[in-house]
Each structure stands twice: as C-alpha cells, then as structure tokens.
Amino acid sequence: MAGKLIVIEGTDGSGKSTQFARLCQRFADEGRAFHRIVFPRYQEQSSALIRLYLSGAFGKKPGDVNAYAASSFYAVDRFASYREDWGPIYEAGGVILADRYTTSNAVHQGSKVAEGERESYFRWLYEFEYDKLGLPKPDLVCYLDMPTDVSVSLLRGREEATNTKADIHEQDSAYLAQCRLCAQQAADTLGWKRISCVSGGRLRTVEEVHQEIWSAVQTALD
C-alpha cells in the first residue's frame, strides 16, 4: 500500500525551509508518524554533479547547462534517495514530507526553456522521473509564491548574516525572476496548491502561511 508524499516547493528566498521545518514540527507535536527528506542531498555521493553544477564548474550562469542535462543531475539524487532511504517507508504506507522534489526541476530548470515550450518540458520531466525512474508522484505540492524583489532581499540578508556565498542560482536575480514566472506556470499546469507569501502588500507571518499549508495537508491525508 503506497503512502503519502507531501512536497513543499518555492523559489529561493521564499521561506520554504522555514515552512518545511514548521510542518515537520506540527506532525511531531501531534504525534503523527512521518519521514522527512530534503533535496538536494549535498552530503551524499549521488549529488556530486549537482555540487559541481551549482559551484560553476560547468559554467558560471545557470543557462550554461541546459534544462534537460541539469534536470538529470537532480533526478539521479532523488532516485538514489528513494532506493537508499525512504522507498520502503513510502511503500509500506508511510507519510513522507519533502523539502523540494521533482517540482524543483520544473521551477528552476523549466525557467531555461522558452515559455511556449515549457509544458512539453514539464511532460518530459514527469515522464522521466515518475514513469522511467519509477519515483512516486506527490499527493500534494504546496508552492510558496514570493515576489522576486522580496525573495532577493531576504537572500542577500541571509548571505550577510551567515557569511556564506550564494550559488549560481541565488546570485542571478534575473534568473530568480524567471523562475517565479515558470513556477506560476508550473503550478497552474501541474495542479499545485499555490500559497501566497504576501497579502495586501504585507509579508505574511510564518504562522499564517503554515496554517494554510496545514489545511491543505490535512485534506490530502484524508
């Protein structure tokens, strides 16, 4: 009996990691069994090509590696994680919470594809990962929609606070703007739950966004 796969997705700087942590804490607080996964798995050998790509080894701009090639890097890491880690839990009926998934390729790599060709790319991506590689399809994707100017401001503040260097995706503001447009198209095309991070010109609180996610999750689990 297959389990449930819940994915939290969003562009860089959307607060995705914060919301994922809050969702995991909510499951723990309520005594609900779950297994968490975070992609990419930078500490694992299966992410070697991802790390080279993001460091700029294959080109200093995201577009230097086409959408299909870059997508394969991330897909291999997901395939390895399913076989090595969470596959048996999911197949036994467990609940899997994922911070990013195939959906991240749709957002970040799909932005490299011309708008009129994106739906074809989305179909290729889903067929590749779900049909060819045999990875499970999500039961729910919560997409956090954050205006690019706000996400860029948050990213730059995080860099300064943590004294870390952004990867080639995070450094390119124009690319991030294109990712948001692509994510909105993907959400509409692929049936994701879109959750706005801004309301009435105001950045919504972590708890406000969490409550909307939690409501969607409860519906998906019923």
C-alpha positions as CSV (number, residue, x, y, z in Angstrom):
1,M,0.0,0.0,0.0
2,A,1.5,3.3,-1.1
3,G,1.9,6.0,1.4
4,K,1.5,9.8,1.0
5,L,4.1,12.2,-0.4
6,I,3.7,15.9,0.6
7,V,6.1,18.4,-1.0
8,I,6.9,22.0,0.0
9,E,8.2,23.9,-3.0
10,G,9.2,27.5,-3.7
11,T,11.8,29.7,-5.3
12,D,15.0,30.6,-3.5
13,G,14.2,33.0,-0.6
14,S,10.5,32.1,-0.4
15,G,10.8,30.8,3.2
16,K,10.4,27.2,2.0
17,S,12.9,25.7,4.5
18,T,11.2,27.6,7.4
19,Q,7.8,26.3,6.4
20,F,9.1,22.8,5.9
21,A,10.6,22.8,9.4
22,R,7.3,24.1,10.9
23,L,5.3,21.4,9.1
24,C,7.6,18.7,10.5
25,Q,7.3,20.2,13.9
26,R,3.5,20.2,13.6
27,F,3.5,16.5,12.7
28,A,5.8,15.8,15.7
29,D,3.7,17.8,18.1
30,E,0.5,16.0,17.1
31,G,2.2,12.6,17.3
32,R,1.8,11.8,13.7
33,A,4.4,9.4,12.1
34,F,6.3,10.9,9.2
35,H,9.7,10.7,7.4
36,R,11.4,13.9,6.3
37,I,13.6,14.3,3.2
38,V,15.5,17.3,1.9
39,F,16.7,17.8,-1.6
40,P,19.4,18.0,-2.9
41,R,21.3,15.7,-0.6
42,Y,24.5,17.6,-0.7
43,Q,26.3,15.3,1.8
44,E,25.7,12.2,-0.4
45,Q,27.8,10.9,-3.3
46,S,24.6,11.0,-5.6
47,S,24.7,14.8,-5.5
48,A,28.2,15.1,-6.9
49,L,27.1,16.5,-10.3
50,I,24.7,18.9,-8.6
51,R,27.5,20.3,-6.4
52,L,29.7,20.8,-9.5
53,Y,26.9,22.5,-11.4
54,L,26.0,24.9,-8.6
55,S,29.6,25.8,-7.9
56,G,30.0,26.9,-11.5
57,A,32.2,24.1,-12.7
58,F,30.1,23.6,-15.9
59,G,29.5,27.4,-16.4
60,K,29.1,30.5,-14.4
61,K,25.5,31.1,-15.4
62,P,22.5,28.8,-14.8
63,G,21.8,28.8,-18.5
64,D,25.2,27.4,-19.3
65,V,23.8,23.9,-18.6
66,N,20.5,23.2,-20.4
67,A,17.4,22.2,-18.6
68,Y,17.4,18.6,-19.6
69,A,21.0,18.0,-18.6
70,A,20.7,19.8,-15.3
71,S,17.4,18.0,-14.5
72,S,19.2,14.6,-14.8
73,F,21.7,15.6,-12.2
74,Y,18.9,16.2,-9.6
75,A,16.9,13.2,-10.7
76,V,19.8,10.8,-10.0
77,D,20.0,12.1,-6.5
78,R,16.3,11.6,-6.0
79,F,16.4,8.1,-7.4
80,A,19.3,7.2,-5.0
81,S,17.4,8.6,-2.0
82,Y,14.3,6.6,-2.8
83,R,16.3,3.4,-3.1
84,E,18.6,4.1,-0.1
85,D,16.3,5.8,2.3
86,W,12.6,6.4,2.1
87,G,11.3,4.0,-0.5
88,P,10.4,1.2,1.9
89,I,8.7,3.6,4.2
90,Y,6.6,5.0,1.5
91,E,5.7,1.6,0.0
92,A,4.6,0.4,3.5
93,G,2.1,3.3,3.7
94,G,4.1,5.9,5.5
95,V,3.8,9.7,5.2
96,I,6.8,11.4,3.5
97,L,7.4,15.1,3.9
98,A,9.8,16.6,1.3
99,D,11.6,19.9,1.1
100,R,11.9,20.1,-2.7
101,Y,11.3,17.3,-5.2
102,T,10.9,16.8,-9.0
103,T,8.9,20.0,-8.7
104,S,12.2,22.0,-8.2
105,N,13.3,20.9,-11.6
106,A,10.1,22.3,-13.0
107,V,10.7,25.6,-11.3
108,H,14.5,26.1,-11.8
109,Q,15.2,24.2,-15.0
110,G,12.0,24.9,-16.7
111,S,12.8,28.6,-16.5
112,K,15.6,28.0,-19.0
113,V,13.0,26.8,-21.6
114,A,11.1,29.2,-23.8
115,E,7.6,29.9,-22.3
116,G,5.8,28.2,-25.2
117,E,7.9,25.0,-24.8
118,R,7.6,24.7,-21.0
119,E,4.6,22.4,-21.0
120,S,6.4,20.0,-23.2
121,Y,9.4,20.1,-20.8
122,F,7.0,19.5,-17.8
123,R,5.6,16.4,-19.6
124,W,9.2,15.2,-20.3
125,L,10.2,15.8,-16.7
126,Y,7.3,14.0,-15.1
127,E,7.6,11.0,-17.5
128,F,11.3,10.8,-16.9
129,E,11.2,10.8,-13.1
130,Y,7.8,9.1,-12.4
131,D,7.4,6.7,-15.3
132,K,11.0,5.9,-16.4
133,L,12.8,6.1,-13.0
134,G,9.8,4.9,-11.0
135,L,9.7,7.7,-8.4
136,P,6.4,8.3,-6.7
137,K,4.2,11.2,-7.7
138,P,3.4,13.7,-4.9
139,D,-0.1,13.7,-3.4
140,L,0.2,17.4,-2.7
141,V,2.6,20.1,-3.7
142,C,2.4,23.4,-1.7
143,Y,4.1,26.1,-3.8
144,L,5.1,29.2,-1.8
145,D,4.7,32.2,-4.1
146,M,7.0,35.0,-3.1
147,P,7.6,38.3,-5.1
148,T,11.1,38.2,-6.5
149,D,12.2,41.6,-5.1
150,V,11.3,40.3,-1.6
151,S,13.0,37.0,-2.0
152,V,16.2,38.6,-3.3
153,S,16.2,41.0,-0.3
154,L,15.8,38.0,2.0
155,L,18.6,36.0,0.2
156,R,21.1,38.9,0.4
157,G,20.3,39.4,4.1
158,R,20.9,35.7,4.7
159,E,24.2,35.8,3.0
160,E,25.4,38.7,5.1
161,A,24.1,37.1,8.3
162,T,25.6,33.7,7.7
163,N,28.7,34.9,5.8
164,T,28.0,32.4,3.1
165,K,28.4,32.7,-0.7
166,A,25.3,32.2,-2.9
167,D,25.3,29.5,-5.5
168,I,24.9,30.4,-9.2
169,H,21.1,30.3,-9.0
170,E,20.9,32.6,-6.0
171,Q,23.4,35.1,-7.4
172,D,21.4,35.7,-10.6
173,S,18.4,38.0,-9.8
174,A,17.1,37.9,-13.4
175,Y,17.1,34.1,-13.3
176,L,15.2,34.1,-10.0
177,A,12.6,36.4,-11.6
178,Q,12.2,34.0,-14.5
179,C,12.0,31.1,-12.0
180,R,9.0,32.7,-10.4
181,L,7.2,33.1,-13.7
182,C,8.0,29.5,-14.5
183,A,6.8,28.3,-11.1
184,Q,3.5,30.1,-11.5
185,Q,3.0,28.4,-14.9
186,A,4.0,25.0,-13.4
187,A,1.6,25.4,-10.5
188,D,-1.3,26.1,-12.9
189,T,-0.3,23.4,-15.4
190,L,0.6,20.7,-12.8
191,G,-2.1,21.3,-10.2
192,W,0.0,22.6,-7.3
193,K,-1.5,24.4,-4.3
194,R,-0.3,28.0,-4.7
195,I,0.2,29.8,-1.4
196,S,0.9,33.5,-1.5
197,C,3.6,34.7,1.0
198,V,2.4,38.3,0.6
199,S,-1.0,39.7,1.2
200,G,-2.2,43.3,0.7
201,G,1.5,44.4,0.3
202,R,2.4,42.8,3.6
203,L,4.7,39.8,4.1
204,R,2.5,37.2,5.8
205,T,3.8,35.7,9.1
206,V,5.3,32.2,9.3
207,E,2.3,31.0,11.2
208,E,-0.3,32.4,8.7
209,V,1.4,30.6,5.8
210,H,1.8,27.5,7.9
211,Q,-1.9,27.3,8.7
212,E,-2.8,27.4,5.0
213,I,-0.3,24.7,4.3
214,W,-1.6,22.6,7.2
215,S,-5.2,22.9,6.0
216,A,-4.1,21.6,2.5
217,V,-2.1,18.8,4.1
218,Q,-5.0,17.6,6.2
219,T,-7.2,17.5,3.1
220,A,-4.5,15.5,1.2
221,L,-4.2,13.0,4.0
222,D,-7.9,12.3,4.5
